[in-house]
Amino acid sequence: MRLMITALLVSLLLGPPGAGALQGDYQIGILEPLTGPLAFEGKRHLEGFEIMRDMINERGGIMGKRLVFAVGDATDPTAAASEANRLITREGVRILTGTYSSTLCGAASEAAARQGAIYWETSCVDPRFAKRNLPNVFRTEIDGTGFGWYNVEFVAKHLAPRLGKKPNELRVVFLSEDSSYGQGVTESARNRARDELGMQELAVEYYAFASTNDFTPVILKFKQLNPDVVFHVARGNDAVLFWRQSREQNFLFKALVHAGATGYGSPDFGKALGAEGNGPFALLEPGPGFRLEALRPEGRRIERDFREAVRKRTGSYPLGGHQLAGAGLWMLKLVLDRAGTDELAAFRTAVLGLDLPVGSLING
């Protein structure tokens, strides 16, 4: 099976017909928050989709057709469901992808399920997303449970020794925005830290991302507790605000750990704070240190070409949103080319039969 799929990958990368040989268009729906408080990341994801779309069309398109997009602005869950319905019923798409946010993916995918369309999620990490028994819903990203698990793994294996402590000697607090993303990551981390490793949990605080503009009460509480490590799942400017106010109020914890390409993992954090923002540890997609030579030949080619395409368009190395969208869309191409149709039964069989060796894709 792996030999067959590797051969498929090589043929797609090396020998497909050019864009001029494509026969007609194949349209899919893209749902991202392009306005509102989540637009900063939604636009980045859309950019990643567009860059990969152009690469796909240079490599034979999808099922021999030119890939084109119908785009919807999913500003909130209501808009996500409404735009999903519009793209399916008015634009005639059979597949939707997006949506970046755990706040949006549930509503969008349920709308797609009611319409009998395929929903292909490339980013949302809500642990509940894949537990609803919806046969038309798929996800290419790790979920929040995995994020929480690996955050604790990092703290136990790498931070604890550097702090001169055993994992069960660490004093920790948890702070998170209150969406399903933040809750999923945080509760997974809490369970492992407390039950498996015996870390000393001192406090847990959740807050509303969209309306919180002052962390002083939380900081004063945490400061009295004197934790070694702060686990903070942030969404956007809340990371900048907490980090800045902690410094202003002399809250000198030993380490702060985050998960995801938002908050401390977003380039916007560094842009806002400059050198003052050095310090947080963020679990997210790989940066410029990611080694091309560690990939298989087919993965090396697509990774290299994607990096070059992103640099050409943006002037920067691919950011987390670019990578999630680009990698997810490339996998969708492989599935559709394998299935030869967007009919659900054949599509699902192709998804479940896709067995790609590690190192074959963007990010490996």
VOPAGU-2260 file (C-alpha; in pm, 1 decimal, decimal comma):
REM VOPAGU-2260
SITE   aa  ch    i         X         Y         Z
SITE  MET   A    0       0,0       0,0       0,0
SITE  ARG   A    1     275,6     245,2      91,0
SITE  LEU   A    2     463,7     166,7    -229,3
SITE  MET   A    3     151,3     233,9    -433,9
SITE  ILE   A    4      80,5     565,6    -262,8
SITE  THR   A    5     444,0     673,3    -281,1
SITE  ALA   A    6     435,2     606,4    -653,8
SITE  LEU   A    7     118,2     813,2    -676,1
SITE  LEU   A    8     284,8    1100,7    -493,3
SITE  VAL   A    9     591,2    1091,1    -717,0
SITE  SER   A   10     376,1    1089,6   -1029,3
SITE  LEU   A   11     175,6    1384,7    -901,2
SITE  LEU   A   12     487,0    1581,8    -819,6
SITE  LEU   A   13     696,4    1496,6   -1124,1
SITE  GLY   A   14     478,8    1406,6   -1415,7
SITE  PRO   A   15     128,2    1557,4   -1418,0
SITE  PRO   A   16     -14,0    1747,8   -1709,0
SITE  GLY   A   17      40,6    2122,0   -1691,8
SITE  ALA   A   18    -227,3    2379,1   -1619,4
SITE  GLY   A   19    -295,2    2412,4   -1991,2
SITE  ALA   A   20    -415,1    2051,0   -2008,1
SITE  LEU   A   21    -680,1    2091,8   -1737,2
SITE  GLN   A   22   -1035,1    2007,9   -1842,4
SITE  GLY   A   23   -1280,3    2251,0   -1682,6
SITE  ASP   A   24   -1303,7    2374,3   -1323,2
SITE  TYR   A   25   -1359,4    2195,8    -993,8
SITE  GLN   A   26   -1492,9    2430,3    -724,9
SITE  ILE   A   27   -1475,0    2385,5    -348,7
SITE  GLY   A   28   -1598,8    2615,8     -73,0
SITE  ILE   A   29   -1359,9    2795,7     161,9
SITE  LEU   A   30   -1490,1    2916,2     499,1
SITE  GLU   A   31   -1267,3    3148,5     702,6
SITE  PRO   A   32   -1322,8    3442,9     939,3
SITE  LEU   A   33   -1220,9    3729,2     709,3
SITE  THR   A   34   -1373,5    4008,6     917,6
SITE  GLY   A   35   -1416,8    4044,0    1292,3
SITE  PRO   A   36   -1184,8    3951,4    1581,9
SITE  LEU   A   37   -1048,9    3632,0    1421,3
SITE  ALA   A   38    -975,3    3782,2    1079,0
SITE  PHE   A   39    -602,7    3819,3    1151,7
SITE  GLU   A   40    -562,3    3441,4    1131,4
SITE  GLY   A   41    -846,6    3363,4     892,5
SITE  LYS   A   42    -683,4    3576,9     623,8
SITE  ARG   A   43    -356,8    3391,4     676,5
SITE  HIS   A   44    -530,3    3057,8     625,8
SITE  LEU   A   45    -701,4    3182,6     309,9
SITE  GLU   A   46    -363,4    3296,2     181,1
SITE  GLY   A   47    -226,1    2946,1     243,3
SITE  PHE   A   48    -519,2    2792,4      56,7
SITE  GLU   A   49    -467,5    3025,0    -239,1
SITE  ILE   A   50     -95,4    2953,5    -260,6
SITE  MET   A   51    -154,0    2577,8    -252,4
SITE  ARG   A   52    -439,7    2606,4    -502,2
SITE  ASP   A   53    -201,8    2762,5    -753,4
SITE  MET   A   54      56,4    2490,3    -687,9
SITE  ILE   A   55    -206,9    2220,2    -735,5
SITE  ASN   A   56    -316,1    2369,1   -1066,1
SITE  GLU   A   57      46,4    2369,0   -1181,9
SITE  ARG   A   58      57,5    1997,0   -1096,8
SITE  GLY   A   59    -246,8    1871,6   -1282,3
SITE  GLY   A   60    -528,5    2021,5   -1078,6
SITE  ILE   A   61    -780,8    1802,1    -898,9
SITE  MET   A   62    -913,0    1501,4   -1088,7
SITE  GLY   A   63    -771,7    1665,3   -1401,9
SITE  LYS   A   64    -965,5    1989,3   -1344,9
SITE  ARG   A   65    -859,0    2338,6   -1243,9
SITE  LEU   A   66    -920,6    2398,3    -873,1
SITE  VAL   A   67   -1120,8    2714,8    -801,3
SITE  PHE   A   68   -1268,7    2857,2    -481,0
SITE  ALA   A   69   -1600,7    2998,0    -366,4
SITE  VAL   A   70   -1523,7    3186,8     -44,4
SITE  GLY   A   71   -1745,2    3258,4     256,1
SITE  ASP   A   72   -1678,4    3493,2     549,5
SITE  ALA   A   73   -1741,0    3295,8     870,0
SITE  THR   A   74   -1728,0    3573,9    1127,5
SITE  ASP   A   75   -1906,4    3373,9    1400,2
SITE  PRO   A   76   -2085,3    3036,4    1435,1
SITE  THR   A   77   -2412,4    3172,1    1293,1
SITE  ALA   A   78   -2236,9    3316,7     989,8
SITE  ALA   A   79   -2032,6    2997,0     950,5
SITE  ALA   A   80   -2349,5    2787,4     923,3
SITE  SER   A   81   -2522,7    3040,8     699,0
SITE  GLU   A   82   -2225,1    3069,8     463,2
SITE  ALA   A   83   -2186,4    2692,1     453,4
SITE  ASN   A   84   -2548,0    2661,9     342,4
SITE  ARG   A   85   -2502,0    2936,7      82,2
SITE  LEU   A   86   -2189,8    2781,6     -67,4
SITE  ILE   A   87   -2359,8    2442,8     -94,6
SITE  THR   A   88   -2703,8    2547,9    -216,9
SITE  ARG   A   89   -2619,7    2854,0    -429,7
SITE  GLU   A   90   -2260,6    2795,1    -539,6
SITE  GLY   A   91   -2313,5    2422,0    -578,7
SITE  VAL   A   92   -1998,9    2308,7    -398,5
SITE  ARG   A   93   -1974,7    1948,1    -284,8
SITE  ILE   A   94   -1681,5    2002,9     -48,3
SITE  LEU   A   95   -1619,4    2272,1     213,8
SITE  THR   A   96   -1289,4    2336,6     388,5
SITE  GLY   A   97   -1163,4    2584,6     649,2
SITE  THR   A   98   -1237,8    2721,9     914,2
SITE  TYR   A   99    -930,4    2785,6    1128,9
SITE  SER   A  100   -1126,4    2827,6    1451,9
SITE  SER   A  101   -1273,8    2580,7    1699,3
SITE  THR   A  102   -1543,7    2841,8    1755,9
SITE  LEU   A  103   -1659,0    2801,5    1395,1
SITE  CYS   A  104   -1590,2    2446,8    1279,6
SITE  GLY   A  105   -1874,6    2280,9    1468,9
SITE  ALA   A  106   -2148,7    2499,0    1322,2
SITE  ALA   A  107   -2000,1    2490,6     971,1
SITE  SER   A  108   -1953,7    2114,2     962,8
SITE  GLU   A  109   -2301,4    2043,1    1101,3
SITE  ALA   A  110   -2452,4    2263,0     829,9
SITE  ALA   A  111   -2253,1    2069,8     569,7
SITE  ALA   A  112   -2369,2    1739,5     718,1
SITE  ARG   A  113   -2734,6    1843,7     695,5
SITE  GLN   A  114   -2683,2    1927,4     327,2
SITE  GLY   A  115   -2499,2    1601,6     255,3
SITE  ALA   A  116   -2174,8    1780,2     162,3
SITE  ILE   A  117   -1821,2    1677,7     258,1
SITE  TYR   A  118   -1653,2    1890,3     525,8
SITE  TRP   A  119   -1269,2    1888,9     527,9
SITE  GLU   A  120   -1130,5    2072,0     832,6
SITE  THR   A  121    -765,7    2178,7     823,2
SITE  SER   A  122    -719,1    2358,5    1153,9
SITE  CYS   A  123    -983,3    2353,5    1429,3
SITE  VAL   A  124    -865,3    2150,8    1730,2
SITE  ASP   A  125   -1190,5    2113,1    1927,9
SITE  PRO   A  126   -1167,9    1756,4    2071,0
SITE  ARG   A  127   -1544,0    1712,5    2024,2
SITE  PHE   A  128   -1524,5    1776,8    1649,6
SITE  ALA   A  129   -1448,9    1417,8    1547,2
SITE  LYS   A  130   -1674,1    1254,3    1809,0
SITE  ARG   A  131   -2013,7    1332,4    1654,6
SITE  ASN   A  132   -2042,2    1029,0    1424,0
SITE  LEU   A  133   -2066,5    1243,3    1110,2
SITE  PRO   A  134   -1936,0    1026,4     823,8
SITE  ASN   A  135   -1888,6    1323,5     591,3
SITE  VAL   A  136   -1664,3    1522,0     829,8
SITE  PHE   A  137   -1284,7    1490,0     827,3
SITE  ARG   A  138    -993,7    1672,8     992,3
SITE  THR   A  139    -622,9    1689,1     900,6
SITE  GLU   A  140    -502,7    1869,3    1216,9
SITE  ILE   A  141    -413,6    1735,9    1563,0
SITE  ASP   A  142    -685,3    1802,7    1821,3
SITE  GLY   A  143    -669,2    1991,9    2149,6
SITE  THR   A  144    -618,8    1672,9    2349,2
SITE  GLY   A  145    -291,6    1618,4    2165,0
SITE  PHE   A  146    -187,7    1979,7    2216,0
SITE  GLY   A  147    -239,8    1951,1    2590,3
SITE  TRP   A  148     -57,8    1617,0    2609,2
SITE  TYR   A  149     249,7    1746,5    2426,0
SITE  ASN   A  150     260,5    2070,0    2624,3
SITE  VAL   A  151     288,0    1871,0    2945,0
SITE  GLU   A  152     542,8    1639,8    2781,5
SITE  PHE   A  153     760,1    1941,8    2701,5
SITE  VAL   A  154     734,8    2075,4    3054,7
SITE  ALA   A  155     815,0    1738,8    3215,1
SITE  LYS   A  156    1101,6    1636,0    2985,6
SITE  HIS   A  157    1266,0    1966,3    2904,3
SITE  LEU   A  158    1164,5    2245,5    3140,6
SITE  ALA   A  159    1162,1    2058,2    3471,5
SITE  PRO   A  160    1530,3    1949,2    3447,6
SITE  ARG   A  161    1634,2    2303,1    3356,0
SITE  LEU   A  162    1444,6    2436,2    3655,1
SITE  GLY   A  163    1617,5    2183,4    3879,0
SITE  LYS   A  164    1293,3    2009,0    3972,9
SITE  LYS   A  165    1116,6    1679,7    3920,8
SITE  PRO   A  166     780,8    1703,4    3741,0
SITE  ASN   A  167     588,3    1636,0    4062,1
SITE  GLU   A  168     767,4    1926,3    4229,7
SITE  LEU   A  169     646,3    2180,9    3975,8
SITE  ARG   A  170     385,2    2434,1    4086,0
SITE  VAL   A  171     159,4    2515,5    3790,6
SITE  VAL   A  172    -137,8    2737,8    3706,1
SITE  PHE   A  173    -368,8    2720,2    3404,3
SITE  LEU   A  174    -511,6    3020,4    3222,1
SITE  SER   A  175    -717,5    2996,1    2902,9
SITE  GLU   A  176    -967,2    3168,3    2677,6
SITE  ASP   A  177   -1297,0    2986,3    2715,0
SITE  SER   A  178   -1370,9    2850,9    2365,5
SITE  SER   A  179   -1368,9    2478,5    2291,4
SITE  TYR   A  180   -1009,8    2523,8    2167,7
SITE  GLY   A  181    -887,7    2665,9    2497,2
SITE  GLN   A  182   -1092,4    2429,5    2709,9
SITE  GLY   A  183    -988,7    2122,5    2510,8
SITE  VAL   A  184    -617,7    2197,7    2534,4
SITE  THR   A  185    -633,7    2305,2    2897,7
SITE  GLU   A  186    -837,3    2014,5    3032,1
SITE  SER   A  187    -615,2    1764,2    2850,4
SITE  ALA   A  188    -305,1    1928,7    2997,1
SITE  ARG   A  189    -457,4    1941,6    3345,1
SITE  ASN   A  190    -547,4    1574,2    3343,0
SITE  ARG   A  191    -202,8    1459,7    3237,7
SITE  ALA   A  192     -10,4    1703,5    3457,1
SITE  ARG   A  193    -210,2    1617,2    3767,0
SITE  ASP   A  194    -300,2    1250,7    3728,4
SITE  GLU   A  195       0,0    1110,0    3543,0
SITE  LEU   A  196     287,9    1331,0    3654,8
SITE  GLY   A  197     169,1    1466,0    3988,7
SITE  MET   A  198     231,1    1833,6    3911,6
SITE  GLN   A  199      93,7    2066,1    4176,6
SITE  GLU   A  200    -205,1    2247,5    4028,6
SITE  LEU   A  201    -256,2    2577,8    4208,0
SITE  ALA   A  202    -533,3    2743,9    4005,6
SITE  VAL   A  203    -740,3    2731,9    3685,9
SITE  GLU   A  204    -888,6    3044,0    3527,3
SITE  TYR   A  205   -1096,1    3083,3    3209,5
SITE  TYR   A  206   -1188,8    3415,0    3045,4
SITE  ALA   A  207   -1384,6    3548,1    2746,5
SITE  PHE   A  208   -1136,6    3626,9    2470,5
SITE  ALA   A  209   -1347,6    3889,1    2293,3
SITE  SER   A  210   -1426,4    4099,5    2601,4
SITE  THR   A  211   -1128,4    4066,2    2837,7
SITE  ASN   A  212    -920,5    4384,8    2854,1
SITE  ASP   A  213    -753,1    4357,3    3194,8
SITE  PHE   A  214    -578,7    4059,7    3355,6
SITE  THR   A  215    -487,3    4240,6    3677,9
SITE  PRO   A  216    -714,9    4034,0    3909,8
SITE  VAL   A  217    -582,0    3706,1    3766,9
SITE  ILE   A  218    -221,4    3825,5    3780,6
SITE  LEU   A  219    -253,2    3932,5    4144,3
SITE  LYS   A  220    -402,4    3593,3    4232,6
SITE  PHE   A  221    -132,3    3401,7    4046,6
SITE  LYS   A  222     141,7    3619,3    4191,5
SITE  GLN   A  223      39,5    3520,6    4543,8
SITE  LEU   A  224      44,7    3152,0    4445,5
SITE  ASN   A  225     401,0    3181,3    4307,2
SITE  PRO   A  226     385,6    2915,4    4031,2
SITE  ASP   A  227     684,4    2779,3    3844,1
SITE  VAL   A  228     495,3    2737,9    3516,2
SITE  VAL   A  229     197,5    2917,5    3363,6
SITE  PHE   A  230       2,0    2719,8    3103,7
SITE  HIS   A  231    -174,5    2988,5    2898,6
SITE  VAL   A  232    -386,1    2915,0    2591,1
SITE  ALA   A  233    -442,3    3252,8    2425,7
SITE  ARG   A  234    -621,9    3350,5    2106,5
SITE  GLY   A  235    -480,8    3687,2    1995,0
SITE  ASN   A  236    -413,6    4016,3    2168,4
SITE  ASP   A  237    -493,7    3851,0    2502,2
SITE  ALA   A  238    -143,0    3702,3    2490,3
SITE  VAL   A  239      12,3    4046,9    2443,9
SITE  LEU   A  240    -200,8    4190,0    2724,2
SITE  PHE   A  241    -124,8    3916,3    2978,2
SITE  TRP   A  242     248,4    3914,9    2901,2
SITE  ARG   A  243     277,8    4293,7    2921,4
SITE  GLN   A  244      70,5    4328,3    3238,9
SITE  SER   A  245     261,1    4044,8    3407,1
SITE  ARG   A  246     585,5    4232,4    3347,8
SITE  GLU   A  247     437,2    4561,7    3463,7
SITE  GLN   A  248     315,8    4398,3    3786,4
SITE  ASN   A  249     638,5    4206,4    3845,5
SITE  PHE   A  250     478,5    3862,3    3811,5
SITE  LEU   A  251     798,4    3667,3    3747,8
SITE  PHE   A  252     702,4    3306,2    3680,2
SITE  LYS   A  253     978,9    3077,3    3555,3
SITE  ALA   A  254     813,3    2969,0    3228,5
SITE  LEU   A  255     499,9    3018,6    3020,8
SITE  VAL   A  256     379,1    2745,6    2783,2
SITE  HIS   A  257     121,0    2782,8    2504,9
SITE  ALA   A  258     -22,4    2560,4    2228,3
SITE  GLY   A  259    -127,9    2669,5    1880,4
SITE  ALA   A  260     -42,0    2916,6    1604,8
SITE  THR   A  261    -250,1    3185,5    1775,7
SITE  GLY   A  262    -167,6    3398,7    2079,3
SITE  TYR   A  263     197,0    3346,2    2171,8
SITE  GLY   A  264     237,3    3128,6    1862,2
SITE  SER   A  265     128,7    3404,1    1623,4
SITE  PRO   A  266     380,0    3636,5    1454,3
SITE  ASP   A  267     154,0    3920,4    1569,3
SITE  PHE   A  268     275,7    3861,5    1927,0
SITE  GLY   A  269     635,3    3929,1    1830,3
SITE  LYS   A  270     538,6    4226,1    1614,0
SITE  ALA   A  271     351,8    4383,7    1905,3
SITE  LEU   A  272     622,4    4334,8    2168,6
SITE  GLY   A  273     953,4    4304,8    1985,5
SITE  ALA   A  274    1238,6    4188,9    2209,4
SITE  GLU   A  275    1012,3    4233,9    2511,8
SITE  GLY   A  276     816,0    3932,5    2388,3
SITE  ASN   A  277    1105,0    3686,1    2416,0
SITE  GLY   A  278    1033,7    3404,0    2658,6
SITE  PRO   A  279     711,1    3207,4    2598,0
SITE  PHE   A  280     729,6    2848,9    2473,5
SITE  ALA   A  281     472,1    2783,5    2199,5
SITE  LEU   A  282     382,5    2445,9    2049,4
SITE  LEU   A  283     298,9    2506,9    1682,9
SITE  GLU   A  284     398,0    2429,1    1325,4
SITE  PRO   A  285     773,8    2418,7    1249,9
SITE  GLY   A  286     973,6    2729,9    1168,7
SITE  PRO   A  287    1285,8    2795,1     960,5
SITE  GLY   A  288    1483,8    2531,2    1152,2
SITE  PHE   A  289    1275,3    2251,5     998,9
SITE  ARG   A  290    1516,8    2034,1     796,8
SITE  LEU   A  291    1417,0    1955,2     439,5
SITE  GLU   A  292    1671,4    1675,0     422,6
SITE  ALA   A  293    1481,9    1484,0     693,4
SITE  LEU   A  294    1183,6    1438,0     460,0
SITE  ARG   A  295    1129,7    1172,7     197,8
SITE  PRO   A  296    1205,1    1291,9    -159,5
SITE  GLU   A  297     837,6    1352,5    -242,3
SITE  GLY   A  298     781,3    1543,3      82,5
SITE  ARG   A  299    1100,3    1742,3      30,9
SITE  ARG   A  300     981,4    1861,5    -310,3
SITE  ILE   A  301     637,0    1975,2    -204,1
SITE  GLU   A  302     770,3    2135,5     117,0
SITE  ARG   A  303    1043,9    2321,2     -70,9
SITE  ASP   A  304     808,8    2441,8    -343,4
SITE  PHE   A  305     549,1    2554,4     -89,2
SITE  ARG   A  306     809,3    2751,8     106,8
SITE  GLU   A  307     925,0    2921,7    -211,2
SITE  ALA   A  308     568,0    3003,1    -316,4
SITE  VAL   A  309     487,2    3154,8      24,6
SITE  ARG   A  310     806,8    3361,1      23,3
SITE  LYS   A  311     729,7    3485,2    -327,4
SITE  ARG   A  312     382,5    3603,6    -225,5
SITE  THR   A  313     443,9    3723,6     132,3
SITE  GLY   A  314     818,1    3776,7     166,0
SITE  SER   A  315     829,0    3549,2     471,3
SITE  TYR   A  316     871,1    3187,4     575,8
SITE  PRO   A  317     537,3    2998,0     586,6
SITE  LEU   A  318     351,3    3081,2     906,7
SITE  GLY   A  319     132,6    2836,3    1097,0
SITE  GLY   A  320    -185,9    2934,1     914,7
SITE  HIS   A  321     -17,9    2896,2     576,5
SITE  GLN   A  322     110,0    2550,5     666,5
SITE  LEU   A  323    -216,2    2417,5     806,5
SITE  ALA   A  324    -421,4    2534,8     509,8
SITE  GLY   A  325    -164,2    2437,6     247,3
SITE  ALA   A  326     -95,1    2092,1     386,7
SITE  GLY   A  327    -464,8    2020,3     437,0
SITE  LEU   A  328    -554,3    2124,0      83,2
SITE  TRP   A  329    -271,8    1914,6     -64,4
SITE  MET   A  330    -405,1    1610,2     121,1
SITE  LEU   A  331    -753,2    1682,6     -15,0
SITE  LYS   A  332    -607,9    1675,0    -367,3
SITE  LEU   A  333    -448,0    1336,5    -301,7
SITE  VAL   A  334    -776,9    1195,3    -173,1
SITE  LEU   A  335    -985,5    1326,8    -462,9
SITE  ASP   A  336    -734,4    1209,5    -722,1
SITE  ARG   A  337    -736,1     869,0    -556,8
SITE  ALA   A  338   -1116,7     851,0    -533,3
SITE  GLY   A  339   -1180,0    1002,7    -875,5
SITE  THR   A  340   -1506,2    1146,3    -743,8
SITE  ASP   A  341   -1654,0    1354,9    -462,4
SITE  GLU   A  342   -1927,8    1096,3    -401,7
SITE  LEU   A  343   -1913,7    1035,9     -26,6
SITE  ALA   A  344   -1874,2     656,9     -14,1
SITE  ALA   A  345   -1582,1     653,3    -258,5
SITE  PHE   A  346   -1430,8     965,0    -100,3
SITE  ARG   A  347   -1446,1     815,5     249,3
SITE  THR   A  348   -1292,0     489,8     126,5
SITE  ALA   A  349   -1006,3     689,0     -27,9
SITE  VAL   A  350    -950,7     882,6     295,6
SITE  LEU   A  351    -941,9     571,7     512,7
SITE  GLY   A  352    -715,5     394,0     263,8
SITE  LEU   A  353    -459,7     673,5     244,7
SITE  ASP   A  354    -147,3     539,9     416,9
SITE  LEU   A  355     133,4     789,6     356,4
SITE  PRO   A  356     482,2     729,7     497,0
SITE  VAL   A  357     606,6     985,6     749,0
SITE  GLY   A  358     795,7    1255,3     562,7
SITE  SER   A  359     577,4    1249,5     249,3
SITE  LEU   A  360     391,5    1576,4     303,8
SITE  ILE   A  361     430,9    1938,1     410,0
SITE  ASN   A  362     562,2    1934,8     770,8
SITE  GLY   A  363     633,1    1562,6     721,1
